[in-house]
Amino acid sequence: MSNKLVKWLIVAGCFAGVFLLVPEGAGPVEHRLLLSIFIATIVGSIVQPLTGSAMVFLGVIAVALTGAVPIDRALTGYADKFVWLVLAAFFISRAMIKTGLGHRIALMFIRMIGRKTLGLGYSLVFTDFILASFIPSTGARSGGIILPIARSVTETYDSRPDDGTAGRLGTFLMTMLYQCEVVLCATFLTGQASNIIIRRLTAENTEIDLTYSIWFVSAIVPALISLIVVPVMIYKFFPPEITETPNAVAFARDELEKQGPLQINEKILLFVFVAVVILWITAFWHGIDSTVVAFVGIATLLVTRVLEWRDLIDETHAWEVFIWYGGLVMMASELGKTNIPSIFASSVSGFTGGWSWPVALAILALVFFFAHYGFASITAHVMAMFVPFLLVTVAVGAPAGLTVLLLTYFANLSAGLTHYGTTPAPIYFGLGYVTQRRWWTVGLIAAIINILIWGIVGPAWWKLLGWW
């Protein structure tokens, strides 16, 4: 039996199993069909008999074909403003790579603080920090900007994955960069694309709107602590053989000389980047929707010819994300209109009924976190578990603000557990510098550190801010 056939059987089994197990009292057959197709789509996105986007496209077709959702509503996800916001942000990331501005920013940081191995790692993390403030594509940030520079530097020190020299520099650097990447995913609303879905799911199920500024202000304190503690832990317990990297500074200086001064396209993009981020942060004051701001930024780049229309058409990953986000947003929204989530919350609340809300929140948050071992993407994790766990935890008395923030950030931080946790994971792991055993060991230790920081410092900070 072929591997692809096995995957299709798993998807079909999930559909049939959910449909048969959901009691008839959960609602009309259309609701059971919707839930079954939704779960099968999530599982299909994990095992991938086809790409994730293709599986979601099939799911949209299935809900319309079976009558679970009328076709006019089945396509509403593609009219959602948050889905278009993600698409626009991906286009901006295209400009960052095309103009070379992201590459230049990374080289400037390396030139400033790259003389020591830890400083070299932080120079790339600082670059990623800036990029994450407006680029939700972790693949573009890591694969298009950060990783090529990191790999070039490691090879200048003859640290390669296939000749026994990985431990000189590459193993440490790749491990540190990825563990910091998941922290940056949690730091910004644009840290990774699924955060936009988290914002929507939160708004639909609570009265909380995780705007760009609220997300960032809530995350920045625990994020900075994690970005200090986790790299130091990796450096201390999994140290590189090389601790001084003066060649990295020389490499950056030479590359910057080759690039010359800022080009006009880089200047325009830098202006657009600063303007977009400022407008996102100050949305509470001027009231311009974040999606409109992103569209104006794209329009500026098109009019000034920093981007060509062909660049937008050729950004295939952006359109793939658009297809599967629109479909998942629709299915999640339609499920929210049924009584299935409330039935689930009620049944689990009965199990946790005797617990105080702090105990219930702690246990459910930990289950939510470590459940990511079973997911190959943050999106799949969020779509399958975020709303049920949010409803259950709030039902036992936990403050909604605290619950939302904890689950939101845990959804991102948990991706550090495995070498398949989110898009950049297989990119970094696939280079061969880090063994699976080392990756999972560091991931577990970093996870425990992040849980303690975001589970203790986080609530204290959010209490100070008045979020709960």
N, C-alpha and C positions, 0 to 999 in steps of 0.2 A: 504494500500500500504506500503510495507516494506521500511525502511530507505535506504537500499542499492539500491533498485530500483529507488527511488527518485534521488539518487546521479547519477545513470547511465543516467536518463532522463535529468538531468542538463547538463551532459557532452555532450550527444547527441544533446540537444538543442543548446548548444554553437557552436558545429560543424556546425549544419544546419544554425543557425542564421548568423554566420560569412560568410559562403559560399554564402548565399543568399544576404547579405548586401554589400559584396565587389563588386564594379562595374566591369563589364566585361573589362573595359578599364584598369584595374589594371594589366592586363597581361593574359597569357594563363590560361586555366583551371587548369593546374598543379600547378601554383603559388597560385591560390585561394584554391585549395585542401591543399597545404602545410600550408598556413596560418591557415586554418580552423582546421587542425589536430594539429597544434602547439598550438593554443588557447585552443582547447579542452583538450589537454594534460596538459597544465598549470592549467586549471580549475579542471581537474581530480586529479592533484597533491594536490590541495587545499581541495576539498570535499572528496577525497579518497574513492571511491567505492572499490578500491584495493589500495595497498601501492603505494607511489609515484614512486618507482622503477618499479613496475609492470605497472603502467600507462604509463611511458615513454617507456618501452619495447613494449607495445601495440602500442604506437605512432610510433615507428621505424618500426614496422610491417606494420602499416597502410600506411605510406608514400611510402613504397616499394610496397605494394599490389595494391595501387591505381595508381601507376606510377608517383606520385608527385616527387619522387626522385628514381633513379635507385638503385637497391640493393647494387651495389658496392660502391656507394656514401653514401647510408643510413647507412653503417657500418663504415664510415671513422672517426666518432667521437671517436670510441674506439681505434684508432691509434693516437689520439691527445696526444702530450707530456704532456700537462697540466693536462689531465685526469689521466695519469699515475703518475704525480707528486702528485696529491691528494691521490691516492691509496698508494703510497710509504710513504707519511707522516702519513697516518692512521696506517700503519704497525709499524712505529716508536712509535706512541702513544701506541700501544699494548705492546711494550717493556717497556715503561715508567710505565705502570700499572703492568705488570708481575714482573718486578724487584723490584717494590716498591720505586723506586727513586723519583717519583713524590710525593708520600706520605711522604717520608723523607724530601724533600724540604719544603713542607707545614709545617711540624712539627717544622723544624728549624726556620722558620719565626715566628711561634706562640710563640716559646720559647723566641725569641728575643724581640718581640713587642706586645705580646698578653695580657698584664696585664689589659688593658682597652678595653672596648667593641669596640670602633672605631679602636684601634690598632689590635684587633683580626680580625676584618673585613679586614683591610689592609694587614695583614699577608697572608690571603688567596688570596687577590687580587694580591699581589706581586708574589705569587706562580703561579697564573693563567697568569700573565704577562710573566713569564719565559716560561711556557709551550706553550703559544700562539705564541711564536717566532718560533716554528717549528711543532706544532701539530694543524692541521686545524679542528680536530674533537671537536666541542664544547660539544658534548655528552660525549666523552671520558674524556675531561678535567673536566667538571662539574659533570657528573654522576659517573665517575670512580675514581676521585681524590679529588676534592674540596668538593663536597656535603657530602660524607661519613664522612669526618672530621668535617665539620660544624655541621652536625646533632649530632655527638657524643658529641661535646662540648656543644651544646644547651641542650642536655639531662643531662649533668653533673650539669647543673643549673636548672634542673627540669622544663625546658621550652618545653612544648609539644603542639601539635596542637589541641588535642581533649579534654583537661581538663581545658581550660580557662587560661592556663599559657603561651600561645604563645607570648604574648607581653613582657614577661620578657627579652627575647633575640632573639628568633627564628624569629619573624616577621621582626625585623630590619635587622638581619644578612642575611636572604634570599633575602630581597628587595635590600639591598646594593650590594650583590654579583652579582645578575642578572643585575642590572643597570651598574655595572662596567664591566660585561661580554660583553655587547654590545659595550662598548667603546674599549675594547681589541679586539673585532672582527674587528673594524675599524683600529686598530693600526698597524697590521701586515698583509702582504699578506697571511700569514698562519693563520690569526686570525679566519677565518671560511672558509669552503670549497668553498663557492660561490665566494670568492674573486678571485679565479683562473679564473672563468668564466668572471668576470668583466675585468680582465686583457686581456683576449682574445678578448672580445667584443670591448674593447677600441682600441686594436691594429688593429682590422679589420676595424674600422670605423674612425680612426684618425691615425696620425703618432706617437702617444704616446705609449711607452712601459712602463707600471708600473712594473718595476723590484722590487725585494725584497727591495733593498736599497732605491730606490726612494719612494716607498710606505711608508716605515718606517720613513724616514727623513721628509717627508711631513706631516705625522700624529703625530709625537712625541710631538710637542709643544702643539697643541690643546688637544691632548689626555691626557697629564699630567695635564693640567688645568681642564679638565672634571673629571679626577680621583681624583682631590682634591675637587672641588666644589660640585659635585653631592653627594658623601658620606656625606659631611658636611651638605648639605641641608637636606638629609634624617635624619641625626642624630639630627638636630635642630628642624625640624618640625614634625618628626615622631619618637621621641626618644624611646629607649628601657627602660624598667624599671630598668635593671641592667646596671650600667656604669663601674663597676670594674669587671675584670674577671681573678683574680689570679689563679683560678683553671684550667684555660685553659693552663697556663704556666706549671703547675704541670702535667697536662694531657700529654702535648707535651713531657716534660722531661721523664716521665715514658715510653711513647711509643718509644722514641728514645733509651732509655736504653734496652728495649726489642729487638729492631732491631739490636743493637750492631753496630760495625764499618761498614763502607762501604764494601759491598761484591764485589767480582771480577766482577760479571755481572753488578753491578751498576757503577763501575769504567769505564768499557768498554763503557757502554751506555753514561755516562757523557762525555767521550772523543769523541764519535761519535756525540753527540748533539752539543758540542762546535765546532767541526770541520765542521759539516754541516752548521751551522749558519754562521760561519766565511766565508766559501766558497760561501754561498748565498750572503752575504753582499758585498764580494769583486769580484763578477762575472764580473764587468766592467773591472777589471784588468787582471784576468787570463782567462776569456772567456769560462769557462766550464759551460755548460748548467745546470740550476738548477735541472732539472729532472735527469740528469746523476749524479749529486752530491747526490741526494736522493737515487738513485739506489746503489751507492757505499756504502752509509751508511747502507742500508738494507743488502747488501752483507756482509759487515763487521760483522753485528749482527748475520747473519746466520753462517758464517764461525767460529765465536767465540762461537757459541751455546747459545748466549744470547736469540736468537729467534730460534725456530724450524720451519721447513717448515709447520708443522701442525698448528702452531700459525697463519701463514699467511692464510692458507686455512680456518681456523675457524673464521677469522675476518670477520664475515658476514656483518657487517655494512659497512666496507670498500668496499666490492664487490657490495653491494646495491648502494652505492654512485657512484661507477664506472659505473654501468648500467645506472643510470638516468643522470649522467653528460655527458657520452658519447653520449647518445641520444639527450639531449638538446643542446649540443654543435653542433652536426650535424645539427639539425633543424634550430638553430639560424644562423649558417654559410650559409646554403642553402637559408634561407630567405634574408640574406644580399646580395645575388647575384641577387635577383629580384628587381623590381622597387617599390615594395610595401612600404618599409620604406621611400623612397624619396617622394612618393605620400603623405604619412601621414605627413611627415615633411613640405611639401609644403602647405598642407591644413591648418595645425595649424599655420604655419608662416604667412599665410594670416590673421589669427585672431590676431596675436601678432605684425603685421607689423608696427603699429603706436607707439609701445613701444620702449623706449631706451633699450639697451641690459642689463644694470644693473637691471631695473625693470622686464624685461622678465625673466632674470635668477633667481631673487629672487622669483617671483610668481611661476614659473615652478618648482623650487627646493622645495618650500613649498608644492605644490601639490604632487610632487613626494614623499616627506617625509611622509605626512599624509595619502597618499594612502595605506600605509602599514597596516592601520586598516583593509583593505580588504584582506590581505595576511597572510597565515599561515607559510610562510618561506621566508627567504631572497632570496633564489634562484628563487622562483616563481615571486617575486617582480622584481628582476633584469631582468629575462628573458622576462617578459611582458612589462616593462616600460623603462629600462635603455637606449637602443638604440634609440627608438623614442624620448625620452626627450633630449637625447644628440644631436641628429640631429636637432631637432627643435630649441634648445637654441643656438647652434652654427650658425644656419641659420639666426637668428636675430642679429648676430654680436658679441655674447659673445665669449671671448677667449676660445679656445678649452681646454687648460691646466687647467684653472680655472673651467670650466664646468665639466670636467672629474673628478677632485679631489672632487668637491663639491657633485656631484651625487654619486660618489664612497663611500664616507664616510657617506653620508645621508642614503644610502641603508642599511648600517649596524646599524647606530644609531637609525633608525626608528623602529627597532625590539624591542626596549624597551617600546613601547607604550602599548602592550597588553600581556596577559598571554599565547598567542599562537604565538608570533612574530617570534620565531626561536626555534631550537631544545631544548635548555636548559630551555626555558620558561615553558613548561608543566611539566618539571622535578622538577623545584623549586616550581612552583605553586601547583603541585599535592601533595606536602607534607602536605598542609593544613594550613601552618603558616600564610599565607597572604590571606585576602579576595579579591575578584575580585574588589570591589570598591576601596580598598586601593591600589591594584596593578595598576589599571588604573589611579588613581589620581597621585600617585608617578610617573608613566610612563609619564603622560602628562607634569608634572612640569619638570622632568628630560629632556624630549624632548625639551622643550622651552629653558632650560639652554644650552643644547648641540647645538641647532640651533644657539643661540647667539654666543657661543664660536667658533664653527666651521664655522659659517657664517661671523664672524668679525675678530677674531684672525687668523683663518685659511687662508683666502685670503691675509691678511697682511704678514703672514709668507711665504706663497707660492710666493708672489711678491718679498720678500727679497731673496728667493732661485732662483728666475728667471724662475719659472715654467709658468708664464704668463706675 
